Amino acid sequence: MLDSETPAGEKYIAHQKDTATRIAFATETRFLETASECVADYLFGKRDTIWVAEVKSRELLLERGKENEFRLYDKKKNKYFSTYLISLHKILDCLAIARLLNAKCFLFVKVIHSDQIIYWELTEAGLDNLETRETTTQKNVNGGSKKETNAFLPMSDMRILLETN
């Protein structure tokens, strides 16, 4: 059974699909969901423009700190983060697909407890200044752990997707 076929996995897949729909509405684009084994989650586009996106959803809260900077808060861990952790290979894979399609590459994250979508534009040039290190993280929504090289995207580089009702 795939992790996405468990109750916990299905919950996050539903958030991911909701996020993609909201992104498409806010950016006036259409989207194509890729196969679950694909290296990028979605392709978005309109007319002659296309972009590749990794779309995530996390049980976090988006807040402003004492210096008015954005940070993420994890209620379960009672911890604040000034970066967003993502597997480095996900960034590299997304950039590779974008390069093949002559497209831009983005990471979108639905911050579930704030009901906001934040994003980063990922670029080849941005890799030079990207903080990376090998860490042990949760393997998937169903638990476990894995050791891999992760990237830490600064919250100072993120943007909030502007949505209108």
C-alpha positions as CSV (number, residue, x, y, z in Angstrom):
1,M,0.0,0.0,0.0
2,L,1.3,3.5,-0.9
3,D,1.6,6.0,1.9
4,S,-0.9,8.2,0.0
5,E,-3.5,5.4,0.3
6,T,-3.6,5.6,4.1
7,P,-6.0,7.9,6.0
8,A,-3.2,10.2,6.9
9,G,-1.9,10.2,3.4
10,E,-5.3,10.8,1.9
11,K,-5.7,13.8,4.2
12,Y,-2.5,15.4,2.8
13,I,-3.3,14.5,-0.8
14,A,-6.7,16.3,-0.4
15,H,-4.8,19.4,1.0
16,Q,-2.4,19.2,-1.9
17,K,-5.2,19.1,-4.5
18,D,-7.0,22.0,-2.8
19,T,-3.8,23.9,-2.9
20,A,-3.3,23.3,-6.6
21,T,-6.9,24.4,-7.3
22,R,-6.3,27.6,-5.3
23,I,-3.0,28.3,-7.0
24,A,-4.6,27.9,-10.4
25,F,-7.5,30.2,-9.5
26,A,-5.2,32.9,-8.0
27,T,-2.8,32.8,-11.0
28,E,-5.5,32.4,-13.6
29,T,-3.9,29.2,-14.9
30,R,-4.8,25.6,-15.5
31,F,-3.0,22.7,-13.9
32,L,-2.1,19.2,-14.7
33,E,-1.4,16.8,-11.9
34,T,1.5,14.4,-12.6
35,A,1.7,10.8,-11.7
36,S,2.6,10.1,-8.0
37,E,6.0,8.7,-9.0
38,C,6.8,11.8,-11.0
39,V,9.6,14.2,-9.8
40,A,7.3,17.2,-9.9
41,D,3.7,17.4,-8.5
42,Y,2.0,19.7,-11.0
43,L,2.4,21.7,-14.2
44,F,0.6,25.0,-14.4
45,G,0.2,27.1,-17.5
46,K,-1.8,29.5,-19.6
47,R,-1.3,30.4,-23.3
48,D,2.4,30.1,-24.0
49,T,3.6,30.1,-20.3
50,I,4.2,26.9,-18.3
51,W,5.8,26.3,-14.9
52,V,6.6,23.3,-12.8
53,A,5.6,23.1,-9.1
54,E,6.3,21.0,-6.1
55,V,3.2,21.4,-3.9
56,K,3.2,20.6,-0.2
57,S,0.9,21.0,2.8
58,R,2.1,21.2,6.4
59,E,0.5,21.4,9.8
60,L,2.2,24.7,10.6
61,L,1.1,28.3,11.4
62,L,2.6,31.3,9.6
63,E,3.4,34.1,12.0
64,R,5.5,37.3,12.3
65,G,8.3,37.4,14.8
66,K,9.5,40.3,17.0
67,E,11.4,41.9,14.1
68,N,8.3,41.6,11.9
69,E,9.9,38.7,10.0
70,F,7.9,35.7,8.9
71,R,8.4,32.4,10.6
72,L,6.6,29.0,10.7
73,Y,5.3,27.6,14.0
74,D,4.9,23.9,14.6
75,K,2.2,23.5,17.4
76,K,3.1,19.8,18.0
77,K,6.8,20.6,18.6
78,N,6.2,24.0,20.1
79,K,9.0,25.3,17.8
80,Y,9.5,28.2,15.5
81,F,11.4,28.0,12.2
82,S,13.0,30.7,10.1
83,T,13.5,28.3,7.2
84,Y,11.4,25.7,5.4
85,L,13.0,22.2,5.1
86,I,12.6,20.3,1.9
87,S,14.5,17.4,0.4
88,L,17.3,18.7,-1.8
89,H,16.5,16.1,-4.4
90,K,13.0,17.5,-4.8
91,I,14.4,20.9,-5.6
92,L,17.0,19.5,-8.0
93,D,14.3,17.3,-9.7
94,C,11.9,20.2,-10.1
95,L,14.6,22.4,-11.6
96,A,15.6,19.6,-14.0
97,I,12.1,19.2,-15.3
98,A,11.8,23.0,-15.6
99,R,15.0,23.2,-17.5
100,L,13.8,20.6,-20.0
101,L,10.5,22.5,-20.5
102,N,12.1,25.9,-20.5
103,A,9.9,26.8,-17.6
104,K,10.1,28.3,-14.1
105,C,10.1,26.2,-11.0
106,F,8.2,26.9,-7.8
107,L,7.6,25.3,-4.4
108,F,4.2,26.0,-2.9
109,V,3.3,25.1,0.7
110,K,-0.2,25.3,2.1
111,V,0.3,26.4,5.7
112,I,-2.7,24.5,7.1
113,H,-3.3,26.2,10.4
114,S,-3.1,29.7,8.7
115,D,-5.0,28.5,5.6
116,Q,-2.4,30.4,3.5
117,I,-0.3,29.4,0.6
118,I,3.4,30.5,0.6
119,Y,5.8,29.9,-2.1
120,W,9.4,30.2,-3.3
121,E,10.6,30.6,-6.9
122,L,13.4,28.0,-7.2
123,T,16.3,28.8,-9.6
124,E,19.6,27.3,-10.6
125,A,21.4,30.5,-9.4
126,G,19.7,30.2,-6.0
127,L,21.4,26.8,-5.4
128,D,24.8,28.6,-4.8
129,N,23.5,30.2,-1.6
130,L,21.2,27.4,-0.4
131,E,21.9,26.0,3.0
132,T,22.0,22.2,2.9
133,R,22.9,19.5,5.3
134,E,22.2,15.8,5.9
135,T,19.5,15.4,8.5
136,T,17.2,12.7,9.9
137,T,13.5,13.6,9.2
138,Q,10.2,11.9,9.3
139,K,10.0,9.4,6.4
140,N,6.3,10.2,5.5
141,V,3.0,11.1,6.9
142,N,2.7,7.6,8.5
143,G,5.9,7.9,10.5
144,G,9.3,6.4,10.3
145,S,12.5,8.2,9.7
146,K,15.0,8.7,7.0
147,K,18.4,10.3,6.6
148,E,18.9,12.5,3.5
149,T,20.3,15.8,2.3
150,N,17.8,18.6,3.0
151,A,17.6,22.2,1.9
152,F,16.6,25.0,4.2
153,L,14.7,27.7,2.3
154,P,14.8,31.1,4.1
155,M,11.5,32.5,5.1
156,S,12.9,35.9,4.0
157,D,12.7,34.6,0.4
158,M,9.2,33.3,0.5
159,R,6.1,35.1,-0.8
160,I,2.5,34.7,0.1
161,L,0.1,33.8,-2.7
162,L,-2.5,36.6,-2.9
163,E,-5.9,35.1,-3.2
164,T,-9.2,37.0,-3.7
165,N,-12.6,35.6,-2.9
